Amino acid sequence: MKIAIGSDKSGFSLKEAIVADLLANKEELGIEVLDDLGTKNLEEVHPFYQVAGDVAPKVQDGTYDRAILICGTGAGMNIVSNKYQDVHAVVCESVYTAKMARAINNAQILCMGGWVVAPEMGVQMARVFLKTDFLQDLEEWRKGWLTNAAAKVKELEENIYNK
């Protein structure tokens, strides 16, 4: 799996904790590529819209399978990422929502807030987000319903972008 992780200054500390864990557990998590983008130290300023604007198109074109983006609240990264067709980003503040964002919504980008999520929680959220597949551990009826829902969302998206 090819992964990008990026942050602005507000998400830097959380990003560093997650990167350390992902690098230490690349094999277990199936990570082939882990590109660290955006802010590299606390003296740098990479605004959320620049970082998300660099990462989301690369999720869109398949360069990355999934991404993790971190700003102060996660909202800014989420808003920018969702501007790109076929890219689905979610803001999560718990392990459960990170898992369900993958299993139910097939989200490719996990957004978190460095001001909101503690490092230990962020590491757990990143791990479950990367380890969960679309429709994983769901009932058969729900899998069918969500597959249909995904097709309807795709149809809505095509109508919006192809006006």
Buried (B, 14 or more C-beta within 10 A) or exposed (E): BBBBBBBBBBBBBBBBBBBEBBEEBBEEBEBEEBBBBBBEEEEEEBBBBBBBBBBBBBBBEEBBBBBBBBBBBBBBBBBBBBEBEEBBBBBBBEBEBBBBBBBBBBBBBBBBBBEBBEBEBBBBBBBBBBBBEBBEEBEEEBBEEBEEEBEEEEEEBEEEEEE
